[in-house]
Amino acid sequence: MRILLTAATVFEIQPTIQWLRRECREERANVLHFSNVTITVLFGGVGQMRTAYALGHFFGAQEELPDLAIQAGIGGALDPELSLGQVVQIDSERMGDLGAEDSDGELLRLHELGLSPGPPFDDGGVLRVPPPAASLPFQSCAGITTNRATGEAESIARLRRQFPDAQVESMEGAAFLYACLTNGVSCLQLRSISNYVEPRNRDKWEMDKAIKSLNISLQSLLGAFIN
């Protein structure tokens, strides 16, 4: 089995990389070999553009595509019912700032402009992940991807107004799902909640807690494949 493990930054999954290196039989460049599985590690960079390029380049260079791609990272919670440090799986994604700004400041999305984004987006511009083959111990959440992490009161209100179903914000999720769905690669996006989407105040963030819980969950998930 071939697994792709990707993240925006080393920082987010460094504990898991160290654990995989201790457990693997052999490591060649960024590929870790186990008895029944190989895990390729790819750091795509922050933001949609870098993530899309990294994944497109990776998929295009493979003779055989991965059986599963996992993106792991932190995210901000729009849903107040989510807890800081909680790990969730993203089952859908929207692009929260792609389109045109109307005269009242609202976002006109592509489908509202008569510019259908086409598959794998649905008619409402949503990327949807097929249900996983096995039950996973993570709450499923709707994601939204933005080029700029939202941190000002009016911007937050506008985002909530236009995307009332969005629960978790990231800067890479939609690019990951788009690349995987376009290439027919099974995918799983895990996000650990580091902060609430509210007027920006880093003192209220729980980055260490989010990173710790993300890596505990990631190692538990990967352990089922490598052991």
C-alpha positions as CSV (number, residue, x, y, z in Angstrom):
1,M,0.0,0.0,0.0
2,R,1.2,3.5,-0.8
3,I,0.3,6.4,1.5
4,L,1.0,10.1,0.9
5,L,1.3,12.1,4.1
6,T,1.3,15.8,3.5
7,A,1.3,19.0,5.6
8,A,1.8,22.7,5.0
9,T,4.8,22.8,7.4
10,V,7.2,20.5,9.1
11,F,6.2,22.1,12.5
12,E,2.7,20.6,12.3
13,I,3.7,16.9,12.0
14,Q,7.3,16.8,13.2
15,P,6.5,14.4,16.1
16,T,4.9,12.0,13.7
17,I,7.8,12.2,11.3
18,Q,10.2,11.4,14.1
19,W,8.0,8.4,15.2
20,L,7.8,7.1,11.6
21,R,11.6,7.2,11.3
22,R,12.0,5.2,14.4
23,E,9.5,2.6,13.3
24,C,10.4,2.2,9.6
25,R,12.6,-0.5,8.1
26,E,14.2,1.8,5.6
27,E,14.2,5.5,4.7
28,R,15.1,6.8,1.3
29,A,14.8,10.5,0.8
30,N,11.3,11.3,1.8
31,V,9.9,7.7,1.5
32,L,9.6,5.6,4.6
33,H,9.4,1.8,4.0
34,F,7.4,-0.6,6.3
35,S,6.6,-4.3,5.8
36,N,3.3,-3.7,4.0
37,V,3.2,0.0,3.3
38,T,5.3,2.9,2.1
39,I,4.7,6.4,3.4
40,T,5.8,9.4,1.3
41,V,6.1,12.6,3.2
42,L,5.4,15.9,1.3
43,F,5.5,19.4,2.7
44,G,3.4,21.5,0.4
45,G,3.9,25.0,1.9
46,V,1.4,27.5,3.3
47,G,-1.5,28.5,1.1
48,Q,-3.6,27.1,-1.8
49,M,-1.1,28.1,-4.5
50,R,1.9,26.3,-3.1
51,T,-0.2,23.3,-2.0
52,A,-1.8,22.9,-5.5
53,Y,1.6,23.1,-7.2
54,A,3.3,20.7,-4.8
55,L,0.5,18.1,-5.1
56,G,0.2,18.5,-8.9
57,H,3.9,18.1,-9.3
58,F,4.0,15.0,-7.1
59,F,1.0,13.3,-8.7
60,G,2.3,14.0,-12.1
61,A,5.7,12.4,-11.4
62,Q,4.3,9.1,-10.0
63,E,4.2,5.9,-12.0
64,E,1.6,4.7,-9.5
65,L,-0.6,7.1,-7.5
66,P,-1.0,6.7,-3.8
67,D,-3.7,4.5,-2.5
68,L,-4.5,7.1,0.2
69,A,-3.4,10.7,0.7
70,I,-3.6,12.2,4.2
71,Q,-3.3,16.0,4.8
72,A,-2.7,16.9,8.4
73,G,-2.7,20.4,9.9
74,I,-4.2,22.9,12.2
75,G,-7.3,25.0,11.6
76,G,-9.5,27.7,13.1
77,A,-13.0,26.8,14.3
78,L,-16.0,28.8,13.1
79,D,-18.2,26.3,15.0
80,P,-18.2,27.3,18.7
81,E,-19.2,23.8,19.6
82,L,-15.7,22.5,18.6
83,S,-13.0,22.4,21.3
84,L,-9.5,23.7,21.1
85,G,-7.2,20.8,20.5
86,Q,-10.0,18.7,19.0
87,V,-9.1,16.7,15.8
88,V,-11.7,16.6,13.1
89,Q,-12.0,15.1,9.6
90,I,-13.0,17.5,6.8
91,D,-15.7,16.0,4.6
92,S,-16.3,19.0,2.3
93,E,-14.5,22.2,1.3
94,R,-15.4,25.5,-0.2
95,M,-13.1,28.3,-1.4
96,G,-14.1,31.2,0.8
97,D,-12.7,34.1,-1.3
98,L,-12.7,33.0,-4.9
99,G,-15.1,35.1,-7.1
100,A,-15.9,38.7,-7.4
101,E,-16.6,41.4,-4.7
102,D,-20.1,42.9,-5.1
103,S,-20.8,46.6,-4.5
104,D,-22.0,45.8,-1.0
105,G,-18.8,43.9,-0.1
106,E,-20.4,40.5,-0.4
107,L,-18.6,37.7,-2.3
108,L,-20.1,36.6,-5.6
109,R,-19.0,33.0,-6.0
110,L,-18.2,31.4,-9.4
111,H,-21.5,29.6,-9.8
112,E,-23.3,32.9,-9.0
113,L,-21.4,34.6,-11.8
114,G,-22.4,31.9,-14.3
115,L,-18.8,30.5,-14.2
116,S,-19.3,26.9,-13.1
117,P,-16.1,25.5,-11.6
118,G,-16.9,22.1,-13.0
119,P,-16.1,18.7,-11.5
120,P,-15.1,17.7,-8.9
121,F,-17.0,20.7,-7.5
122,D,-20.8,20.2,-7.3
123,D,-23.2,22.8,-8.6
124,G,-22.8,24.9,-5.5
125,G,-19.1,25.1,-5.7
126,V,-18.5,22.5,-3.0
127,L,-15.8,19.7,-3.0
128,R,-17.2,16.6,-1.3
129,V,-15.2,13.7,0.0
130,P,-16.6,10.2,-0.5
131,P,-17.3,8.5,2.8
132,P,-14.3,6.6,4.1
133,A,-14.3,2.8,3.8
134,A,-13.9,2.4,7.6
135,S,-15.4,4.3,10.5
136,L,-13.0,6.9,11.9
137,P,-13.0,8.3,15.5
138,F,-13.2,11.9,14.3
139,Q,-16.1,14.3,14.0
140,S,-16.8,15.2,10.4
141,C,-16.8,18.9,9.6
142,A,-17.4,21.2,6.7
143,G,-14.2,23.1,5.8
144,I,-13.6,26.5,4.1
145,T,-10.3,27.5,2.6
146,T,-9.2,31.1,2.4
147,N,-6.0,32.8,1.2
148,R,-6.1,35.1,4.3
149,A,-6.9,33.7,7.7
150,T,-9.9,35.6,8.9
151,G,-9.3,37.8,11.9
152,E,-11.4,41.0,11.8
153,A,-14.9,41.3,13.1
154,E,-16.6,42.4,9.9
155,S,-14.7,39.9,7.8
156,I,-15.7,37.2,10.2
157,A,-19.4,38.2,10.2
158,R,-19.3,38.3,6.3
159,L,-17.7,34.8,6.2
160,R,-20.3,33.4,8.6
161,R,-23.1,35.1,6.7
162,Q,-22.1,33.8,3.3
163,F,-21.0,30.3,4.4
164,P,-23.2,29.5,7.4
165,D,-22.4,25.8,7.2
166,A,-18.6,26.2,7.4
167,Q,-17.1,24.9,10.6
168,V,-13.3,24.9,10.1
169,E,-11.1,27.4,8.3
170,S,-7.7,26.5,6.7
171,M,-5.5,27.9,4.0
172,E,-4.8,24.6,2.1
173,G,-7.7,22.2,2.5
174,A,-9.6,22.9,-0.8
175,A,-6.4,22.6,-2.8
176,F,-5.7,19.2,-1.3
177,L,-9.1,17.9,-1.9
178,Y,-9.2,19.3,-5.5
179,A,-5.9,17.6,-6.3
180,C,-6.9,14.3,-4.8
181,L,-10.4,14.2,-6.3
182,T,-9.2,15.2,-9.7
183,N,-6.6,12.4,-9.7
184,G,-9.0,9.8,-8.3
185,V,-6.9,9.5,-5.1
186,S,-8.7,8.5,-1.8
187,C,-8.1,11.2,0.7
188,L,-8.5,12.2,4.3
189,Q,-8.0,15.7,5.7
190,L,-7.4,16.0,9.5
191,R,-7.5,19.4,11.2
192,S,-6.7,20.1,14.8
193,I,-8.4,23.2,16.2
194,S,-5.8,25.7,17.3
195,N,-8.1,28.7,17.7
196,Y,-11.5,30.1,17.2
197,V,-12.2,32.3,14.2
198,E,-12.6,35.6,16.1
199,P,-10.9,39.0,16.2
200,R,-7.2,38.0,16.0
201,N,-5.6,37.4,19.4
202,R,-2.7,34.9,19.4
203,D,-2.7,34.9,23.2
204,K,-5.9,32.9,23.1
205,W,-4.6,30.2,20.7
206,E,-3.7,26.7,21.9
207,M,-1.1,25.9,19.3
208,D,0.9,23.4,21.4
209,K,-2.3,21.6,22.4
210,A,-3.5,21.4,18.8
211,I,-0.2,20.1,17.6
212,K,0.0,17.5,20.3
213,S,-3.5,16.1,19.7
214,L,-3.0,16.2,15.9
215,N,0.1,14.0,16.2
216,I,-1.4,11.6,18.7
217,S,-4.3,11.1,16.3
218,L,-2.1,10.8,13.3
219,Q,0.1,8.2,14.9
220,S,-2.9,6.2,16.0
221,L,-4.3,6.3,12.4
222,L,-1.0,5.4,10.7
223,G,-0.2,2.7,13.3
224,A,-3.1,0.7,11.9
225,F,-1.3,0.5,8.6
226,I,2.3,0.0,9.7
227,N,1.8,-2.5,12.5
